């Protein structure tokens, strides 16, 4: 595994940040992480499930299936 090319830093006036500690190529992936939180935007409320983000039509099809426990 390659060493990290970025480091976390903190400043009193601007807060937390990341800065490069090595040369970076355009488009190079620096960090990958799962989201800590998500929300459904106003335009998608009522269109997708708030829990699993599956589309309403697909969710209804699963809900009406003989095995609805497979939802979310």
Secondary structure, 3 states (H helix, E strand, C coil): CCCCCEEEEEECCCEEEEEECCCCCCCCCCCCCCCCCCCCCHHHECCECCCCCCEHHHHHHHHCCCCHHHCC
